[in-house]
């Protein structure tokens, strides 16, 4: 039963969507509209079963409530997952999803996430006005949010390096990067330009090889990246990467990356802390993309003002790290408490 699901957190609504004509099957989870419409991307993914898709939707939508609140955005939190199944991502399927979003009357605003692109958002926009991440031009906010997310991770990682390593730059700092898509690849490029030493891994071995060659990085298998001896581990793929086993194997001082829901269970934040590893709460450090998306949707500001807002991730994380030190709490617990106060829970 939905109300008994481990990750159900008094969600305001969970919508199960089907359109047999196009093959669409999706879940739209609205966690909170306390601060405004529930904003969060749409993920196109192949799940082991329906229960796994529901868990992902519930966890991701709650994370969006926290992310949007901590970034100071006037939006609540929601998320959609579209079942990959055997259906192709056709224009008919995307339009059907757009119609489903429109039927919610603006309570949920969608954008791109894993498996989706700004071109897909353009098709979805044929059927709903409640979509962002559309192609941008002329210095306006909008477009692919990946580069904005990558920039936020870069400045957030800088706060972590300063706090844990006492360094104000990345020269010679060794970062092990898991996942080299539009976000992870962007993080890698920024770190290389700042003088960092990189070890990289991706499920797509050809992409990993290309990035390693282009950036002069060492490449390892994805099964090895969580065990690399480095200063920073940066997870930029899917979530739940930090569990009891991987945390025990980490050989780093910092975890800072863009992946959502990096902690597999609520106990894992304390496990990271017990290892003496500084953890940058994922929904704080990876907020750059949604900052861009919301600026576009609300028509407030341009690329320059978005960049200024993303820069705020660095001091925000510094304050969380300081509070964690002062109180003895894990950084995720500090951030969660702050976020829940902001959404009235």
C-alpha positions in Angstrom: 0.0 0.0 0.0 1.3 3.5 -0.9 0.9 4.9 2.6 3.0 2.1 4.0 5.9 2.6 1.5 9.1 3.3 3.3 9.8 6.5 1.4 6.3 7.9 1.6 6.7 11.1 3.6 3.2 12.6 3.8 3.3 13.3 0.0 0.5 15.5 -1.0 -0.3 13.4 -4.1 1.1 10.5 -6.1 -0.4 10.2 -9.6 -0.1 7.0 -11.7 -0.4 7.8 -15.4 -1.1 5.5 -18.4 -1.7 6.1 -22.0 -2.0 2.8 -23.9 -2.0 4.4 -27.3 1.6 5.8 -26.9 2.8 3.2 -24.3 3.2 5.9 -21.6 3.4 4.7 -18.1 4.6 7.2 -15.5 4.4 8.2 -11.9 4.2 11.9 -10.8 4.9 12.4 -7.1 4.1 15.7 -5.5 5.8 16.0 -2.1 5.0 19.5 -1.1 3.5 22.7 -2.5 4.1 24.7 0.7 6.4 27.1 -1.0 4.8 27.0 -4.5 4.2 24.6 -7.4 6.0 21.3 -7.1 9.0 21.7 -9.4 11.2 18.7 -10.4 12.4 16.9 -13.5 11.1 14.0 -15.4 13.3 10.8 -15.5 13.2 8.3 -18.3 14.4 5.0 -16.9 14.1 1.3 -17.0 13.2 0.0 -13.5 13.4 -3.6 -12.1 9.8 -3.4 -11.2 7.0 -1.0 -10.4 8.0 -0.8 -6.7 11.4 0.4 -7.6 9.9 3.1 -9.8 7.6 4.3 -7.0 10.5 4.4 -4.5 12.5 6.5 -6.9 9.6 8.9 -7.5 9.0 9.3 -3.7 12.6 9.8 -2.8 13.3 12.2 -5.7 10.2 14.3 -5.1 11.1 14.7 -1.4 14.6 15.6 -2.3 13.2 18.3 -4.7 11.2 19.8 -1.8 14.4 20.1 0.3 16.5 21.3 -2.7 14.2 24.0 -3.7 13.7 25.2 -0.2 17.4 25.3 0.6 18.1 27.2 -2.6 15.6 29.8 -1.5 13.3 29.1 -4.5 9.5 29.9 -4.4 8.7 26.3 -5.4 7.7 23.1 -3.8 9.0 19.7 -4.7 7.9 17.0 -7.1 9.3 14.5 -9.6 8.1 12.3 -12.4 9.5 9.0 -13.6 8.6 7.6 -17.0 8.9 3.9 -17.4 11.2 3.0 -20.2 9.8 -0.5 -20.6 9.7 -1.6 -24.2 8.1 1.7 -25.4 10.2 4.1 -27.5 10.5 7.7 -26.4 8.2 8.8 -29.2 6.7 12.2 -29.7 3.3 10.7 -29.0 4.6 9.4 -25.6 6.1 12.8 -24.7 2.9 14.6 -25.7 0.9 12.2 -23.6 3.1 13.0 -20.7 2.7 16.7 -21.3 -1.1 16.2 -21.3 -0.8 14.4 -17.9 1.2 17.3 -16.5 -1.3 19.8 -17.8 -4.2 17.9 -16.2 -2.6 18.7 -12.8 -3.4 22.3 -13.2 0.0 23.7 -12.5 0.6 21.9 -9.2 3.6 20.2 -10.8 6.2 21.8 -13.1 8.4 19.4 -15.1 11.8 19.7 -16.6 14.5 17.3 -17.9 16.3 14.7 -15.8 18.2 11.5 -16.6 17.2 10.2 -20.0 15.5 13.4 -21.1 16.7 16.4 -23.1 15.7 20.0 -23.8 14.5 18.8 -27.2 12.1 16.4 -25.3 10.9 19.3 -23.2 10.0 21.1 -26.4 7.7 18.2 -27.4 6.2 18.0 -24.0 5.5 21.8 -24.1 3.1 21.2 -27.0 0.6 19.9 -24.4 1.4 21.9 -21.3 2.7 25.3 -20.2 4.0 23.8 -17.0 7.4 22.8 -18.3 10.9 24.3 -18.2 14.3 23.5 -19.5 13.4 24.6 -23.0 16.2 25.7 -25.4 17.4 29.1 -24.5 18.9 31.9 -26.6 20.4 35.3 -26.1 21.7 35.0 -22.6 18.3 34.1 -21.2 17.9 31.6 -18.4 16.9 28.1 -19.5 18.1 25.3 -21.7 19.9 22.2 -20.6 20.3 22.5 -16.8 23.3 20.2 -16.7 26.0 22.9 -17.0 24.3 24.8 -14.2 24.3 21.7 -12.0 27.9 21.1 -12.8 28.8 24.6 -11.8 27.0 24.3 -8.5 28.9 21.1 -7.7 32.2 22.8 -8.6 31.6 25.7 -6.2 30.1 23.5 -3.5 33.1 21.1 -3.7 35.3 24.2 -3.3 33.6 24.9 0.1 34.2 21.2 1.1 37.9 21.3 0.1 38.3 24.5 2.1 36.6 23.0 5.2 38.2 19.6 5.1 41.6 20.2 3.5 42.2 23.8 4.4 42.8 24.6 0.7 41.4 27.5 -1.3 42.1 26.0 -4.7 42.0 22.6 -6.5 45.7 22.5 -7.6 46.8 18.9 -7.0 43.6 17.9 -5.3 42.7 14.3 -6.4 39.1 13.8 -7.3 37.6 10.4 -8.2 34.5 11.0 -10.4 31.8 8.5 -10.9 29.6 9.2 -13.9 30.6 11.4 -16.9 27.3 12.5 -18.4 26.4 16.1 -19.0 26.8 16.9 -15.3 29.7 14.6 -14.3 31.6 15.5 -17.5 31.1 19.2 -16.8 32.3 18.8 -13.2 35.4 17.0 -14.6 36.2 19.8 -17.1 35.9 22.5 -14.4 38.1 20.6 -12.0 40.7 19.9 -14.7 40.8 23.6 -15.6 41.3 24.4 -11.9 44.3 22.1 -11.7 42.8 19.0 -10.0 44.1 15.5 -10.6 41.3 13.2 -11.9 40.4 9.5 -11.8 37.2 8.8 -13.7 34.7 6.0 -14.4 31.5 5.6 -16.3 29.2 2.7 -17.3 29.8 3.8 -20.8 33.4 2.7 -21.3 33.8 4.6 -24.5 32.7 7.8 -22.9 35.0 7.2 -19.9 37.9 6.6 -22.3 37.2 9.7 -24.3 37.0 11.9 -21.2 40.1 10.4 -19.7 42.0 11.1 -23.0 40.7 14.6 -23.3 41.4 15.6 -19.7 44.5 13.6 -19.0 42.7 11.6 -16.3 43.3 8.1 -15.1 40.4 5.7 -16.0 39.2 2.8 -13.8 36.3 0.4 -14.0 33.0 1.5 -12.4 33.4 -1.2 -9.8 36.6 0.3 -8.6 35.8 4.0 -8.4 34.4 4.0 -4.9 37.7 2.4 -3.6 40.1 4.9 -5.2 42.5 6.6 -2.8 41.8 10.3 -3.4 40.9 13.5 -1.6 37.4 13.7 -3.0 34.8 11.1 -4.2 32.3 12.8 -6.5 29.3 10.6 -7.3 27.5 12.0 -10.4 25.5 9.0 -11.6 22.4 7.4 -10.0 21.6 7.4 -6.3 22.0 5.1 -3.3 25.8 4.8 -4.0 26.7 5.4 -0.3 25.7 2.3 1.6 27.3 0.4 4.5 29.7 -1.5 2.2 30.8 1.4 0.0 31.2 3.8 2.9 33.5 1.3 4.6 35.6 1.1 1.5 35.9 4.8 0.8 39.5 6.2 1.0 38.8 9.9 0.8 38.2 13.0 3.0 35.2 14.4 1.1 32.1 13.2 -0.7 30.7 15.9 -3.0 28.8 15.2 -6.2 25.6 15.8 -8.2 23.8 12.4 -7.9 20.4 12.6 -6.1 19.7 10.5 -3.0 23.3 9.4 -2.5 22.7 8.0 0.9 21.0 4.6 0.5 19.4 4.7 4.0 18.9 7.3 6.7 21.7 5.7 8.7 24.3 6.2 6.1 24.9 9.9 6.8 26.1 9.0 10.3 28.2 6.2 8.8 30.0 8.7 6.6 30.5 11.0 9.5 31.9 8.2 11.7 34.5 7.6 9.0 35.7 11.2 9.4 34.5 12.0 5.8 32.9 15.3 5.1 29.6 14.8 3.1 28.1 17.6 1.0 24.4 17.0 1.2 23.3 16.2 -2.4 20.3 18.4 -2.7 22.2 21.4 -1.5 25.3 21.0 -3.8 23.4 19.9 -6.9 20.8 22.8 -6.9 22.3 24.7 -9.8 20.1 23.0 -12.4 16.8 23.7 -10.6 17.9 27.3 -10.0 18.2 27.7 -13.8 15.0 25.9 -14.5 13.0 28.0 -12.0 14.4 31.3 -13.3 13.3 30.3 -16.8 9.8 29.1 -15.7 9.1 32.3 -13.6 10.7 34.6 -16.2 13.0 36.1 -13.5 16.5 37.0 -14.4 19.0 35.9 -17.1 22.0 33.7 -17.3 24.1 36.2 -15.3 21.6 36.3 -12.4 21.4 32.5 -12.5 25.2 32.3 -12.1 25.0 34.6 -9.2 22.4 32.5 -7.5 24.5 29.3 -8.1 27.4 31.0 -6.4 25.4 31.0 -3.2 25.7 27.2 -3.0 29.3 27.7 -1.7 28.5 29.8 1.4 25.4 27.7 2.1 27.4 24.5 2.3 30.1 26.3 4.4 27.4 27.2 6.9 26.1 23.6 7.1 29.6 22.3 7.6 30.1 24.8 10.4 26.9 23.9 12.2 27.7 20.2 11.9 31.0 20.8 13.6 29.4 22.9 16.3 26.6 20.5 17.1 28.3 17.2 16.4 25.5 16.3 14.0 26.1 14.7 10.6 25.9 17.2 7.7 22.8 15.5 6.2 21.0 15.8 9.5 21.8 19.5 9.7 20.6 20.1 6.1 17.4 18.0 6.6 16.4 19.9 9.7 16.9 23.2 7.9 14.9 22.1 4.9 12.0 20.7 6.9 11.6 23.9 8.7 11.5 25.8 5.4 8.7 23.6 4.1 6.7 23.7 7.3 7.3 20.1 8.5 
